[in-house]
Amino acid sequence: MKKPDISQPDLESAFRMPIRRLLELDEAQIHQLLTQADFMGRWLRGVLRLKPPKETTKMSNENLNKLRNSGPYTSLPECILIPPIGDRQSKIIKPIELATLDDVAFAIIAVEAEVDALNSRFYALRRLYNAARARGAFGSQNAVDAVASDKGGN
């Protein structure tokens, strides 16, 4: 079977793609697919004469723009990552304007894990730097060697 082209994804190829390939899409490609899916959903609702959902995406987009123009929400991401939970083995990337409160809670868990990993790296590097300086190492010397050496920074 031919590998789907993900440079210009469309809904048809997205449905045939394995999840791991979908997770390789960048944010612009995901938004393109979501736009196509939204258009297809509106078209189907029109053809089948279905009522639109109570809260439309348009309303959510307008509300998101209002929030982004206010102080505490200017850094809201375009999309959130919902980590694998329970029986679901894959992560989900969801536009913030479609996120439920539970989605945001799970996204916070994922971000906390990232922050924890960054803090661990930061403090390990800070300890290495401080230990090397405490042993008299100079800026051009190898930090690992300076800390591991019994002689100090020489």
Secondary structure, 3 states (H helix, E strand, C coil): CCCCCCCCCCHHHHHHCCHHHHCCCCHHHHHHHHHHHHHHHHHHHHHCCCCCCCCCHHHHHHHHHHHHCCHHHCCCCCEEEECCCCCCCCCEEEEHHHCCHHHHHHHHHHHHHHHHHHHHHHHHHHHHHHHHHHCCCCCCCCHHHHHHCCCCCC
